[in-house]
Structure formats: C-alpha cells, structure tokens
C-alpha cells in the first residue's frame, strides 16, 4: 500500500495554495522511515517518539488546565506586579452599563413572559461578563454566530433596545420579520448571524464562514482580515456538530474563535453527566487548537483572552482558537424550565452571593473611584425606564404582513408557495371567526 504525501505541506508555496494550514509545519517532508529513527514519521502521528514502555495516558495523571483571570471577586488585581488592563476608564464604564442593561432587560422580560405578554425568553444572569468582554475585542467587520444566551454580544455590538423589543414581540420593525421565536436575534452589521433553535448547528456553519472569509481576505489585500466568533454552551459541545465543526476549522486552518460558555448545566443535565474529561478546553487541545480556559465572571480576562485569540486566529496563515469560559447559570435555562427541579435553591443563592460578573466589575470601578451608589441608582432607574418605554412601544405595534411568511426563501416566490398563499387566504376567508387579522399589517393583502 502506497503512503501518499499529506495534501498540505510546507513545500507548496502560499501563492499556489492560499489556504495553507498551520499543521503542515508539524509534518516532515517525507513519509519514509529511516533506520534507527527514534521518532514516528507516519502521517497520522505528529513528532511522536518511540518507546518500549507501554503506558496509557489518562486524564487523572495530568494536571487540570488552569483558569486565567485578571481581577478577583473583590475587584482587585490578582497579580499586583502586572500592568492594569489596557482599557480606558470610559470603555470599562460602557462595558458595565451594557452588562447592567442586559440584566435589567432580562428581569423585565422574564416577568413579561409570566404575564403572558411574550411567548418565550432566556436570561443571561451570571454570564454577562462572557459576552460583553469577548465582544468588546471584536471589530465591526468580524462575524459572530451566537447561540441564545448572548444578548450581551448584541448589546456590545450596537443592538438597540428597539431592536431587542421588536424581535421579542415579532412586530413590524423586527429584523427577522416576525418569523422566529423570541431571543432569536440577528443583525446585518456589525454582523451577527440570526440565532438558530436547533442546538449546535451554528458551529460547522461558523467554520465554513471563517473559511470563506479567509479566502476572500487573501484575494482582497485592501480588506482588513476578519475572524468569526462562534458562541456555544458546554451542552452544545456534546452534539456531533461540535466535533465536525472543530475538525473542519482545524484541518482547514479557519480563523474562527470558539467561545464555549461552561455554566455547569445543559438544560437539566449537569456537567458531571455530560463529560468525564477536563472540561471543554481539553477538546480544543485534542483538535490541535490554541486553547485557554478563562474565568468567565472576569470581564477583563475575557477581553484579554479574546483579543489574543483574535490575534492568533489571524496569524501564521490563520488558525482556530478555543476559549472555555467558566461561569454559573444563575437563572433557569429558559422560561420553559424550572431549574429547582434538578438543583437545590441554596446552590443558586450561594453562587449569587459568591460571585457575579456585574458585582465584580462594579467593585473594580468603585475601587478606582469611577462609580458609587448614587451613580448606580441613577443608572439603573434610567435604564429601567428606557426598557419599559421601548417595551410598551414594541408591544402596541402590529406584526408584519402575513405575506412575509412566504418571502425571502427564494429571490422570487415559487409557484408552489403562491398556491399555498391562495389556499391560506381561502381558509381565512372561509373561517373568519377563527382567525384574528387585527394584529397584522395589511390583513389578507398580498395573499393572491
């Protein structure tokens, strides 16, 4: 059987193959085995030494991957000898306000669901630092694929309260034209791909998008290099799409950063029932990615890790990076979940007291004299009023025309869809008492 040379080798010039991958550096230029060699040079093994000792490697014998942090729960620098975070005070205050606004919106919208005013909601309580800190390190041209607990990413990237409320109420101002469940946000620029309900589908999509950006950016020297940020929870890492997506990214050297929120629970399944290895970070190492584990309750640590991850993703011909952000899901999984059915209430309350990204950053600001109780009360009151104002406005607006349910699939509405539109119109006209068209713009207009 002939051994073929690996497809990607250092001998191929970049001008010929612009998608060179960094793993090529780890292989030798030949696959032949020299007599007396002390290392494996088969294509499937990377720089592996021969040994006569039979030893199985187990995770129990290896030290756990450390968790990077910059400030502790008291808002103080962990390493007093290092320079403070290289971020302006104004920018940090903006981060804090963005975290506050997401938190306040979460409280109001969770209650709105309990009142029957929206059909569904998911809160980000305890995880605001992950999304705000990581998104702050991106540029507007970077592309983000979120899951459904990344309201902070949208907030940091310019999503307005009107945008949030329009989507949650699926009104005529909704970017998605009322077609998605609540919290399935999306926007054209800065680019954030619309949330998809099926778990983990965004992971291989993000790898593919990163590969496309890599090729386009190489072809256009005037385009600043871009990365893709892919957000997911540790529960999504149990899906097959996770492994497919990471393998695509690794073998194609895609400039994608996987930000994994490890908040302890995948819906009702604790991490102890999800995996036996060293979290999700160990999987990044297994796929040959630069990997780091970060204290997700430390917004500075998230920002610094994401900034460095972005630099690495675009260096040396591009490569994927994985960040495991450690946190705790303080809230229920969604408004459809009662987490106290599978975890003790005292556990949640203990985490609320023990650590919180908002409280930690507030302590840092107070230690520097940049924040106080009066500012806190004034800011919270004004934000609450702003959320309620947009809430009331969005709630009273009509929903998009029914016709929009058939558009934007193809450039032109297909004959089959046109027949479906006519049939829908016939049914509504035949049973008018069963269908209330008052909430919709234009009524039956366009259904012909």
N, C-alpha and C positions, 0 to 999 in steps of 0.2 A: 504494500500500500504506500503510495507516494504521499509525503507530507508537503503540503502547499505552504508557500510563504504567506504570512499574515497579510491581509489586504492593506492594512495601514502600516507603513514602515517609514522610518526616518529617511530612507533613500529617495522617497518620492518628493520632488520639490513642491512647495506650497503653491506656486503658480500653476502647477498642473492639477493638484488636488487641493482646493482651498478649504476642504473640510478635514484637514489632518487632525487626528486626535492625540491627546497627550499620552495615552497608554502606549503609543508606539515607541516612546523613549525607553520603555521598560523591557522591550524585547531585544534580543541580539539580532545581528544582521544575517544570521544563518540558523538553520534548524538542525544542522549536523551535530552529532555528539563526539567531541574529541576524546581520545583515550586518556584516562587519568583525570578527567574533569571532576571537580568537586561540586559542581552545580548543575541543576536540571536546566536544559535549554529547550525542552519541548515547548511548543507554542502555548499549551494550556497552563504552564507554570511560570510564574514571574520571579526570576532571580532566586530560585529555591536551592538551598544546599542539600546534598545527600547526607544521610545519617544512618548509622547502624543501630541507633536506639529507637525502639518502637515506642513512641509517646503520643497519646491522643491529647489534643488541646481541648480544654473545657473552659467555659466561661468562669467557672468557680476559681480557676487558678490565675485568672487575670484581674488586675485592678479595675475598678469601675471607672468609666470615663468621667473626668471631673466636670464641674459645672461652673462656667465663667460668670462672674458678677463684678460690678464696679462699686455699687453702694449697697449697704446692708439695710435691714428693715428699719433702722433708726435714721435713714437718710444720710449716713456718713460714709466717707470713702473707706473701702475695705483696705486698700493699700495706701497708706498715708504718704509713701515716698513717690508715688507716681503723680503725674500731672493731672489736674482735674479734667473732666470731659471737655473736649474741644468743640463746644457748642455755646452759642451766645445765650445770655440770660433770656433775651426776648424769645428766642426759639424754644427754650425749655418751658417758658410760661405758656407758649402756644400749645406745646405738647400736653401740658397739664390741663389747659382749658378744653382741648379736644377729648381727653380722657374723661373729664367731667361731663361734657355734653353727651357723650355716648352713654355714660352711666345714668344720667338724668332721663334721657330719651328711653332707655331700657325700662326704667321704673314706670314711666308713664304708659308706655305701650304694652307692657305686661299687664298692667291694670286695665287697659283698654280692651285687651282680649277677654279678661274676666268679666267685663261688662258687655261682651258680645259685639263690640264695635269693629274689631278686626278678627279674621279667622285663625290667625296663627302668628307666633312670634318666637324669636330666640334671643336671649340676652347674652352679653359678653362679660358679665360681672366676674372680676378676678383675672381677666385675661386682656384688659385694655392695654397694658404695657407692651404686650407682644405685638399687637397690630400697629399701634401708634409708633413705637420705637423702630420697628422694621420698615414701615412705610416711609418714615422720615429719611431713610437712607437711599430711597429710590429717586430717580429723575422722572419728570412727566412722561418722557417717551418710553420708559420701561413699561412692560406689560405685566399685569397682575391677574392671576387666576385664584379666586378666593373660594372658600367653602361656604359656610353660612354663619360663622361667628366672627366675621372680620369687619364689623361695622366701623371699627377704628381705622382700618385701611382706607375705606371710602371717605371717612371724615378727614383724615390726614391728606388725602389726595383731592380734596376740593368738593366732595359731595355735600350739598347743602341740606338744611332741614326740609326745604321744599321738596328736594329730590327724594329724601327718605320717606316723607309722608305721602308723596304722590304714589310711590311704589307700594307702600303698605296698604293704602286704600284703593290701589289699582284704578286711579282716576284718569281723566283725560290728559294730565300732564306727566303720566308715568312713562319713563323711557321705554319700558317693555310693553306699552300699550295694553296693560291690564292682563297679560297672558300668563303671568307667573304667580306663584304663591307669595305671600309676604316674606320679607327678608331675602328675596332672590334679586338683589340689586345688580346693576350693571351701568357702565357709562363709557362713552366713546373716548373721552380724553379728560384728564390722564387715563390711559387705557386700563380698564378693569373688566374682564370678561364676565358676562352675566352668570350668576350662580346657577348651578345645575343640581337638582334634587338627588339624583342617583349618586350614591357615595363613591368617591374616588375617581369619577370619570375625568375630572379636571387634570389628573396627574399625567397620564400619557399625552393628553392634549397640550399641556404646558411644555412637555419635552419637544413635541412636534413644532409648536410655535417658536420655541427657542432655536431649534434647528433652522427654521425658516428665516428668523431674524439674523442668525449668524451668516447665512448665505447672502442675504440681501445686503447686510452691512459690509461684507467683504467686497461685494460688487459695486458698492457706492462709497467711495472714500470720503465723501462730504457728509455722510451720515455718522453722527456720534454713535459708538457701539451701544447696544441695548441689551438688557437682560430680561428674563422672565422670572417673576416671583410666584411660586406656587404654594398656597397655604392649604394645610390639611390638619386633621386631628390624628392622634395616635390610633384611634379606631379605624380610620381610613387606611392606615398602614397595614391593616390585616386583610385588606382586599387585594385581589390579584392585580388590579390596575396599578397598585403601588409598585409592585415588583417589575411589571412591564415598563412602567414609566421611568423608573430609576435605571433600568438596564438600557433603555433607549438613550437616555441622557448620558450615561457613562460611556457607552460604546461609540456614540456619535459626537461626544465632547460638546454637549449643548450648554450654552450659557444660561442655565436655569438654577435658581436657588429654591430648594425645598424647605419651607418653614413649617415644621411639624409642632403643633401645639400638643404637648403631652399634659393634659389636665386631669389625668387619673381615671377618667371614665369614658367609655364609648357607649352612649345612651345609658343602659343599666349594667353594663359589663365593666368591672374594674380592671385595671391593668394586670393584676395578678392572674386573671383568666384570659388575657389577650396574648401574652408572650412570656417566655422564660429567660430570654437573653437580656443584655444590658440596654434596655430601652430601645429606642428607635435609632439613636446615634450609631450603635454598633452596626446597623444595617448599612448606613452610609459608608462606613469603613469597608464593609464587605463588598460593596459595589465599586470600590476604588475611588470614592469621592473624598474631597477635603471636608471634614466634618467637625462640628463643635456642638457642645451642649451648653445651654445658656440659662441663667436664672430669668425666666420669663416675667417675673414681677419687678425686674430691674430694667426700666426703660433705657437707661444709659448703656447697659450691657447689650440689650437688643440692638440699639442703634449702632454701637461699635462693631458688633459681630456681623450685622447686615452690611455695613459699609465695607468691611474687609472681605466679606463673602462676595460682594459685587465686584470688588477689585480682582479677586481670584477668578471669578467666573469669566471675566473678560481677558485674563492674562494667558500667555503661553498657548495661544490658539484656541482658547475657550475651554471651559470645563464646568461640570455641575458641582454644586456645593449643597450640603445638607446642614440645617440648623435644627436641633431639637430644643424647643423652648419649654422649660419645666414650669408648670403652674398648677392651679387647682380650680376646678369648675365649681365655683360657689353656687351658681344658680342651678335650677332644674335644666335638663337637656333642652327642653322646649316647653311651650305652653301645653303640650300634649303629654307631659311627663310629670310624675310625682316622684322625685328622687328619694324621698324619705321612705319609699317602699323598699329600697335596696341599700340605703346607707343611713347611719344614725344622724339625727339632727345635731347632736353635740359635736360630731365631726365637722360639720359645715360651720357651726358657730365658732369652733376652735380655729379654723382656718381664717375666718373673717377677722378674728382678733389677732391671730399670729402674724399675718402678712397680707398686704394688699398693695397693688402697684400704684394706686392713686394716693393712698396714705403715705407710702414710702416716698414718692416724689414730692408730695406736699411738705414732708419733714425736711427734705433736702432744700426746698425753696425757703422754708422758714429759717433753717439754719444759716442761710445766706442773706437773710433779711429781705427776701424778694416777695414774701407772702405773709399774710396774717389773717386773723379771724374775721376782721371786717371785710377784707377783700373776698374771703371765702363765701361769706353770707351774701354779699352783693352779687358776686358772680353766679352763685347757684340760683338766686332769685331771678336774675335777668335771664339766665338760660332756661329756667323752667317756664317763664312767661313766653319766651321765644318758641319753645317746643309746643306749648299749648296753642299759641297763635297759629302756627303752621298746621297743627293737628286739626283745629276747627275749620280752617280754610280748605284743607285737603278732603276732609270728611264731607263737606257740603257740595263739592264739585261732582259733576256727572262722570260716569265711566265712559271709556272710549266707545265709538260706534261698534255695534255687533259685527259689522263687516270686517273689522280689523282682525277678527279671529281667523280669517281666511287669507290675509295678505302676508307678504314678506317671506313666504316659504319659497316661492319661485319668483322670478322677475315679473312674470305675468301670471294671473290666476288661471289655473288649468281648467279644462273643460269639466273634469270630474268635480273640482271644487265649486265651479259655477252651478253644477247640478245640485250639489249639497246646499249651497246658499238658497237656491229656489225652493228646495224641499224644506229647509228651516223656516223660510218665510211662510210657506203654505201651512206648516204645523202651527206657527204662532198665530196666524190669521184664523185658523180653524178653532183654536182653543185660546181665545184672548184672555179669558179669566185665569188661565194657568200661568201666564207669562206677563210679568210687570215690566214694561219697557221704559217706565219713567226714569229709572236711574241711568239710562244710556242716552248718549248723544244720538240725534237723528233717527231714533226709532228703527223702523224697518228700511230706511233709505239705504240704497246700495245693495240690497239683497235681491237682485234680479238678474 
